[in-house]
Each structure stands twice: as C-alpha cells, then as structure tokens.
C-alpha cells in the first residue's frame, strides 16, 4: 500500500504544473514557481524508480547514463534556446554560456558534496570508495575536461567542439552499454514495478521514463522563467539569475535523484549518476550549442563568440572540473575533499570577483593531486576508455556491502 501511495503522490505532484502548461493558465510568478517545482520534484521521483527497475534489463552504468541524459533535458532545453536565440539577439549568447557554466559548477560544487554528506550521515565514514566500474565515467570526464580548456582559448563555441565532443559522448554511451546487467535489490515503488511480469515491467518502466522526461521537458523552461520573474521583482541581476536560478531549476531532478539514491544507501550509484550528468553537460550539451547557434544563424560554421567575462567563467568551470577529477583519481572521495569543493564554490559564488584567484587555486590543487596520484592515470584511461572487463562492470551498491 505504501508503494502505491508513493507512486500516486509522485504522479499527483506533476498535475498542477502540467495543468498550467497545457492550458496556458497564467498566475503570479511565485505560484507558478511552486506548481512547476512540484512537477519537477514528482518527475524526479518517477525517474529514480524507473532507473532502478531498468537495472534488471541493462547494466547499472547504462541505466544511470540514460537517467542522467533524461534528467538534464531541462538544461538542454533552456541552454539551446539561448543559443538559438543568440543568432537574432547576440546578448543571448552570454546567457547560453552563463547557464551552462552555472549548471556545471552547481553540480560539482553543491551536488557532489551533498552526496558525500548524506553518505557520512548514513554510514559515519569519512571516505566514499568508488567502484572500479566508475573508471569509465571518470576517464571520459577527464578527457572532456581537458578539451574544455580549449574553448576559452578559442574564445568561442565552434563546430570543432561539436566534432570532438559529440563522438566522445557516443563513445561513452557505447562503453557503458557493453557492461553486463546486474540484479539489484529493489524496495518501495521500484520493487512494486520490479515484481511485475517481464513484459508489463518493461512497459511500466518505459512509461515512467517517457512521462517523467516529458514532464521535466515541458515545465523546466516555465519553471526557470517564473523563478527569474520572481527574483527580478526583488531587484536581482538578470545575468546572475540566468546563471544560477535557471540552472538550479533544471538541475533539481539530478540533485533529488542522486540524493534519494544516497539516502537509500546507494551512495556510489548516486554519485555515478552525477558524474554521468557532468559528462552529458561537458560533451553532448557543449557540443550541441554551436550547432543550435549555427543552424539559427544560417551558417553552421559560424562560431558563437564569447566575451571576456564568459572566458573567465569557462576557465573557472574547467578548473573546478579538473580539481574534482584530481580528487577521484584514486577512486576515493573524502569528506575533506567534498568540503573543499563546496567552500571554494561558495567563495566564488558570494564573491564573483574572485574567479581568477579561485581558478588558480583549483589548478594548483589539481596539479598537486595529479602528481601525487599519477600512478592511477594510465590505469584509469586503460580501464575506462577501452579495456573490456571479464567481470561485470557494474557498481556494487553500498547497501549490498
């Protein structure tokens, strides 16, 4: 009964936002924020349960990769809208970069430490060990991060980014798709669905994925806009709202899903979902921005130029990502490392003028960790990018330990 009730509540949370979206009803910005926010929350729960059940059919890594891709659809919708509109309104180009960099820094600076905090609260352990299977995600994130430094050097999003990053994302999906299926222990609504006959279970899983993905896609943009309108009425800077409030809205599903997994004792799976989301943003999303801009402008070769401020934003974002990679080279992430990520994020968030100094700090810390753990680099690349494991390449949940 409890599992059915949870499913009904999750679906019910999506109703107000869907009603406003489908009927075109307009109300005050705060009320719209609540309605669309509840819809995102309900869809996030549905996605988390669908991803758990999907592990009965495909590998956990691929299930989490699919989950991460669906969960970032709101981010894609908002960012590609900015890139497309930039062809007619050049100022929107800065918004596209702002939205992307804000989302990336929120993911590493807030969501990653949150998972480690939940892990510590649940297990009272200072270090979260990642499974060898996570070398796949980490290796592709490392390659995408290194390439990201080229974008501010070029001073633009260009077709070169698409040519490099889109195949990189395809390679990543191919790698995780070749891992073996695992059979996790399901509880709650996921267990309810998992007990269905195979055909019914598959239909239910697909329906949950499609419905939740559609809800997030439909309400993410108006949710972000209603937040922007609410904040603007209070006198906040529009650029900062686009960089932080809009990404916070679109990233909410990922945060919630990963936090739910971690609270369930699946901290490694939750963390894996966030790493996969980061790969999505650094490869597929960044690779699609110049295509959207090029198609809208009528010249696919035309780059989307970045101003000096956005170049700084990209340097800071890439530097943060490199430091995060350095923390995880040895497949361990400690409460101290997570706290450092959060504190450095908090400083640059509160004091935007510190972007260059904080970038230098990130790079210095990353250099130290890379030198210290250099013995892990070749193993990471070998096992992550191309080595085929004899044993199932799946993450073992914390609950099964």
C-alpha positions as CSV (number, residue, x, y, z in Angstrom):
1,X,0.0,0.0,0.0
2,X,2.8,2.4,0.9
3,X,4.5,1.9,-2.5
4,X,1.2,2.5,-4.4
5,X,0.7,5.7,-2.3
6,X,4.2,6.9,-3.1
7,X,3.5,6.4,-6.9
8,X,0.2,8.2,-6.7
9,X,1.7,11.1,-4.8
10,X,4.6,11.4,-7.3
11,X,2.2,11.5,-10.2
12,X,-0.1,13.9,-8.3
13,X,2.8,16.3,-7.8
14,X,3.1,16.8,-11.6
15,X,-0.6,17.7,-12.0
16,X,-0.6,21.4,-11.1
17,X,2.4,22.2,-13.3
18,X,1.1,20.2,-16.2
19,X,-2.3,21.9,-15.9
20,X,-0.7,25.4,-16.1
21,X,1.5,24.4,-19.0
22,X,-1.2,22.6,-21.1
23,X,-3.9,25.1,-20.5
24,X,-1.7,28.2,-20.8
25,X,-3.1,29.5,-17.5
26,X,-1.2,32.4,-16.1
27,X,-0.9,33.2,-12.4
28,X,1.6,35.0,-10.2
29,X,5.2,34.1,-10.6
30,X,5.6,32.7,-7.1
31,X,2.6,30.4,-7.5
32,X,3.9,29.2,-10.9
33,X,7.3,28.5,-9.3
34,X,5.7,26.3,-6.7
35,X,3.5,24.5,-9.3
36,X,6.3,23.8,-11.8
37,X,8.7,23.0,-9.0
38,X,6.4,20.3,-7.6
39,X,6.1,18.9,-11.1
40,X,9.8,18.6,-11.4
41,X,10.0,17.0,-7.9
42,X,7.4,14.4,-8.8
43,X,9.0,13.6,-12.1
44,X,12.4,13.2,-10.4
45,X,10.9,10.5,-8.1
46,X,9.4,8.7,-11.0
47,X,12.8,8.8,-12.9
48,X,14.7,7.4,-9.9
49,X,12.3,4.5,-9.6
50,X,12.4,3.8,-13.4
51,X,16.2,3.9,-13.4
52,X,16.3,1.3,-10.5
53,X,14.0,-1.0,-12.3
54,X,15.9,-0.6,-15.6
55,X,18.9,-2.2,-14.0
56,X,17.0,-5.5,-14.3
57,X,17.3,-5.2,-18.0
58,X,20.5,-3.3,-18.7
59,X,23.7,-2.5,-16.8
60,X,23.6,-0.1,-13.9
61,X,26.0,2.1,-15.7
62,X,23.8,2.4,-18.8
63,X,20.7,2.8,-16.7
64,X,22.3,5.7,-14.8
65,X,23.6,7.2,-18.1
66,X,20.1,7.1,-19.5
67,X,18.7,8.6,-16.3
68,X,21.3,11.4,-16.4
69,X,20.5,12.1,-20.0
70,X,16.8,12.4,-19.3
71,X,17.3,14.4,-16.1
72,X,19.4,17.1,-18.0
73,X,16.7,17.6,-20.7
74,X,15.6,20.8,-18.9
75,X,19.1,22.1,-19.0
76,X,19.4,21.3,-22.7
77,X,16.0,23.0,-23.5
78,X,17.0,26.2,-21.7
79,X,20.6,26.4,-22.9
80,X,19.8,25.5,-26.6
81,X,17.0,28.1,-26.5
82,X,19.5,30.7,-25.5
83,X,22.0,29.6,-28.2
84,X,19.3,29.5,-30.9
85,X,18.0,33.0,-29.9
86,X,21.6,34.4,-29.9
87,X,21.5,34.3,-33.7
88,X,18.9,37.1,-33.6
89,X,19.8,38.6,-30.2
90,X,23.5,38.5,-29.6
91,X,23.2,39.1,-25.9
92,X,21.6,35.7,-25.5
93,X,25.0,34.1,-26.4
94,X,26.3,35.2,-23.0
95,X,23.2,33.7,-21.4
96,X,23.9,30.4,-23.0
97,X,27.4,30.3,-21.6
98,X,26.2,31.6,-18.2
99,X,23.5,28.9,-17.9
100,X,25.9,26.1,-18.9
101,X,28.8,27.2,-16.6
102,X,26.4,27.8,-13.7
103,X,24.9,24.3,-14.1
104,X,28.3,22.7,-14.2
105,X,29.6,24.5,-11.1
106,X,26.4,23.8,-9.2
107,X,26.7,20.1,-10.0
108,X,30.3,19.8,-8.7
109,X,30.2,22.5,-6.0
110,X,26.9,21.6,-4.4
111,X,25.5,18.2,-5.6
112,X,28.7,16.2,-5.2
113,X,29.4,17.4,-1.6
114,X,25.7,16.8,-0.8
115,X,26.1,13.1,-1.7
116,X,29.2,12.8,0.4
117,X,27.4,14.5,3.3
118,X,24.5,12.1,3.0
119,X,26.9,9.2,2.9
120,X,28.6,10.4,6.0
121,X,25.3,10.9,7.8
122,X,24.2,7.4,6.9
123,X,27.5,5.5,7.3
124,X,29.6,7.7,9.6
125,X,32.5,7.1,7.2
126,X,34.9,9.8,6.1
127,X,35.7,8.3,2.7
128,X,33.4,7.1,-0.1
129,X,35.1,4.4,-2.1
130,X,34.1,4.3,-5.8
131,X,33.9,1.0,-7.7
132,X,36.4,0.1,-10.4
133,X,33.4,0.4,-12.8
134,X,33.5,4.2,-12.2
135,X,36.8,4.4,-14.2
136,X,34.6,4.5,-17.3
137,X,32.8,7.7,-16.2
138,X,35.9,9.3,-14.7
139,X,38.1,8.6,-17.8
140,X,35.5,10.2,-20.2
141,X,35.0,13.1,-17.8
142,X,38.8,13.6,-17.7
143,X,39.0,13.8,-21.5
144,X,36.1,16.2,-21.8
145,X,37.5,18.4,-19.0
146,X,40.9,18.7,-20.7
147,X,39.2,19.6,-24.0
148,X,37.1,22.2,-22.2
149,X,40.2,24.3,-21.6
150,X,40.5,24.8,-25.4
151,X,37.1,26.6,-25.6
152,X,38.2,29.7,-23.7
153,X,41.5,29.7,-25.5
154,X,39.5,29.8,-28.8
155,X,37.1,32.4,-27.3
156,X,34.1,30.7,-28.8
157,X,31.8,27.7,-29.1
158,X,32.5,26.4,-32.6
159,X,31.8,23.5,-34.9
160,X,35.1,22.0,-33.8
161,X,33.6,21.5,-30.3
162,X,30.8,19.5,-31.9
163,X,33.1,17.4,-34.0
164,X,35.1,16.4,-30.9
165,X,32.6,16.2,-28.1
166,X,29.6,14.6,-29.8
167,X,31.6,11.5,-30.8
168,X,33.1,11.5,-27.4
169,X,29.6,11.2,-25.9
170,X,28.7,8.5,-28.3
171,X,31.9,6.6,-27.3
172,X,30.9,6.9,-23.7
173,X,27.4,5.5,-24.3
174,X,28.9,2.6,-26.3
175,X,31.3,1.8,-23.4
176,X,28.6,1.8,-20.7
177,X,26.2,-0.2,-23.0
178,X,28.7,-3.0,-23.2
179,X,28.7,-3.6,-19.5
180,X,26.7,-6.5,-18.1
181,X,23.3,-6.4,-16.4
182,X,23.1,-6.6,-12.6
183,X,20.2,-7.6,-10.4
184,X,19.9,-5.0,-7.6
185,X,17.7,-5.3,-4.5
186,X,14.7,-3.1,-5.1
187,X,12.5,-1.5,-2.4
188,X,9.4,0.7,-2.4
189,X,7.8,1.6,-5.7
190,X,10.7,0.2,-7.7
191,X,10.2,-3.2,-6.0
192,X,6.5,-3.0,-6.8
193,X,7.2,-2.5,-10.5
194,X,10.1,-5.0,-10.5
195,X,7.7,-7.8,-9.4
196,X,5.5,-7.4,-12.5
197,X,5.8,-9.9,-15.3
198,X,8.7,-9.0,-17.6
199,X,6.5,-7.5,-20.4
200,X,4.4,-5.5,-18.0
201,X,7.5,-4.4,-16.1
202,X,9.2,-3.2,-19.3
203,X,6.1,-1.3,-20.4
204,X,5.8,0.3,-16.9
205,X,9.5,1.3,-16.9
206,X,9.3,2.9,-20.4
207,X,6.1,4.7,-19.4
208,X,7.7,6.1,-16.3
209,X,10.8,7.3,-18.2
210,X,8.8,8.9,-21.0
211,X,6.2,10.5,-18.8
212,X,8.8,11.9,-16.3
213,X,11.0,13.0,-19.1
214,X,8.1,14.8,-20.9
215,X,7.1,16.5,-17.6
216,X,10.5,17.8,-17.0
217,X,10.9,18.9,-20.6
218,X,7.6,20.7,-20.5
219,X,7.8,22.5,-17.2
220,X,11.5,23.2,-16.9
221,X,11.5,26.4,-19.0
222,X,8.4,28.0,-17.5
223,X,9.8,26.9,-14.1
224,X,13.0,28.7,-14.8
225,X,11.2,31.8,-16.2
226,X,8.9,32.0,-13.2
227,X,11.9,31.9,-10.9
228,X,13.6,34.6,-12.9
229,X,10.5,36.8,-12.8
230,X,10.1,36.2,-9.0
231,X,13.8,37.1,-8.5
232,X,13.7,40.1,-10.9
233,X,10.8,41.5,-8.9
234,X,13.1,41.6,-5.9
235,X,15.8,43.5,-7.8
236,X,18.3,40.8,-8.6
237,X,20.6,41.0,-11.6
238,X,19.2,39.2,-14.7
239,X,22.6,37.7,-15.7
240,X,23.1,36.2,-12.3
241,X,19.5,34.8,-12.2
242,X,20.1,33.1,-15.5
243,X,23.5,31.7,-14.3
244,X,22.2,30.4,-11.0
245,X,18.4,30.3,-10.6
246,X,17.6,28.8,-14.1
247,X,20.3,26.1,-13.7
248,X,19.1,25.4,-10.2
249,X,15.6,24.7,-11.5
250,X,16.8,22.5,-14.4
251,X,19.3,20.7,-12.2
252,X,16.8,19.9,-9.5
253,X,15.9,16.4,-10.9
254,X,19.5,15.3,-10.8
255,X,20.1,16.6,-7.3
256,X,16.9,14.9,-6.0
257,X,17.5,11.6,-7.8
258,X,21.1,11.4,-6.6
259,X,20.2,12.4,-3.0
260,X,17.4,9.8,-2.9
261,X,19.8,7.1,-4.1
262,X,22.4,8.1,-1.5
263,X,19.8,8.2,1.3
264,X,18.7,4.7,0.3
265,X,22.3,3.6,0.9
266,X,23.3,3.7,-2.8
267,X,25.8,6.4,-2.5
268,X,28.1,5.1,-5.2
269,X,25.1,4.8,-7.6
270,X,24.0,8.4,-6.7
271,X,27.5,9.7,-7.3
272,X,27.8,7.8,-10.5
273,X,24.6,9.4,-11.7
274,X,26.0,12.9,-11.0
275,X,29.3,12.0,-12.8
276,X,27.3,10.8,-15.8
277,X,25.3,14.1,-15.7
278,X,28.6,16.0,-15.8
279,X,29.8,14.0,-18.8
280,X,26.5,14.9,-20.5
281,X,26.9,18.6,-19.9
282,X,30.6,18.7,-20.8
283,X,30.2,16.7,-24.1
284,X,26.7,16.4,-25.5
285,X,25.4,19.8,-24.3
286,X,28.5,21.8,-25.1
287,X,28.7,20.0,-28.5
288,X,25.1,21.0,-29.4
289,X,25.4,24.7,-28.5
290,X,27.4,25.7,-31.7
291,X,25.1,23.5,-33.8
292,X,22.0,25.3,-32.5
293,X,23.6,28.7,-33.0
294,X,24.9,27.8,-36.4
295,X,21.5,26.5,-37.7
296,X,19.7,29.5,-36.3
297,X,22.2,31.9,-37.9
298,X,22.1,30.1,-41.3
299,X,25.8,29.3,-41.2
300,X,26.7,26.1,-39.4
301,X,30.4,27.2,-39.5
302,X,29.8,30.4,-37.6
303,X,31.1,30.3,-34.1
304,X,29.3,31.7,-31.1
305,X,31.8,34.3,-29.7
306,X,32.5,34.6,-26.0
307,X,33.2,37.9,-24.3
308,X,36.0,38.3,-21.7
309,X,33.7,37.7,-18.8
310,X,32.4,34.4,-20.3
311,X,36.0,33.3,-21.0
312,X,36.7,33.7,-17.3
313,X,33.6,31.8,-16.4
314,X,34.7,28.9,-18.6
315,X,38.2,28.9,-17.2
316,X,36.8,28.7,-13.7
317,X,34.4,25.9,-14.6
318,X,37.1,23.8,-16.4
319,X,39.5,24.4,-13.5
320,X,36.9,23.2,-10.9
321,X,36.2,20.1,-13.0
322,X,40.0,19.3,-13.2
323,X,40.3,19.6,-9.4
324,X,37.3,17.3,-9.0
325,X,38.9,14.8,-11.3
326,X,42.1,15.0,-9.2
327,X,40.2,14.2,-6.1
328,X,38.9,11.0,-7.6
329,X,41.9,9.6,-9.4
330,X,42.4,7.0,-6.7
331,X,38.7,6.1,-6.7
332,X,38.2,7.7,-3.3
333,X,36.4,10.9,-2.4
334,X,36.7,12.1,1.2
335,X,34.5,14.4,3.3
336,X,37.5,16.7,3.3
337,X,37.7,16.8,-0.5
338,X,34.0,17.3,-0.7
339,X,34.2,20.2,1.8
340,X,36.9,21.8,-0.2
341,X,34.7,21.7,-3.4
342,X,31.8,23.3,-1.5
343,X,33.9,26.0,0.2
344,X,35.6,27.1,-3.0
345,X,32.3,27.1,-4.8
346,X,30.8,29.2,-2.0
347,X,33.6,31.8,-2.2
348,X,33.3,32.3,-5.9
349,X,29.5,32.4,-5.7
350,X,29.5,35.0,-3.0
351,X,32.4,37.0,-4.4
352,X,32.3,36.9,-8.2
353,X,35.4,39.0,-8.4
354,X,37.4,36.0,-7.1
355,X,37.0,34.0,-10.3
356,X,40.7,34.3,-11.4
357,X,42.2,33.6,-7.9
358,X,39.8,30.7,-7.4
359,X,40.7,29.2,-10.8
360,X,44.4,29.4,-9.8
361,X,43.6,27.6,-6.5
362,X,41.7,24.9,-8.4
363,X,44.6,24.4,-10.8
364,X,47.2,24.3,-8.1
365,X,45.3,21.8,-6.1
366,X,44.6,19.7,-9.2
367,X,48.3,19.7,-10.1
368,X,49.3,18.5,-6.6
369,X,46.7,15.7,-6.7
370,X,47.7,14.6,-10.3
371,X,51.4,14.4,-9.4
372,X,50.6,12.6,-6.1
373,X,48.3,10.0,-7.7
374,X,49.9,9.9,-11.2
375,X,50.2,6.1,-10.9
376,X,46.4,5.9,-11.3
377,X,46.2,7.8,-14.5
378,X,47.2,5.1,-17.0
379,X,45.0,2.6,-15.2
380,X,42.1,5.0,-15.3
381,X,42.4,5.6,-19.0
382,X,43.1,1.9,-19.9
383,X,40.2,0.5,-17.9
384,X,37.9,3.4,-18.6
385,X,38.3,4.1,-22.3
386,X,38.8,0.8,-23.9
387,X,39.5,-2.2,-21.7
388,X,36.8,-4.9,-21.6
389,X,36.4,-6.4,-18.2
390,X,35.9,-10.1,-17.7
391,X,33.7,-9.5,-14.7
392,X,30.5,-7.4,-14.9
393,X,31.5,-3.8,-15.0
394,X,28.8,-2.6,-12.6
395,X,28.8,-0.6,-9.4
396,X,28.2,-2.5,-6.3
397,X,25.7,-0.7,-4.1
398,X,26.6,0.4,-0.6
399,X,23.5,-1.5,0.6
400,X,25.0,-4.8,-0.5
401,X,28.3,-4.4,1.3
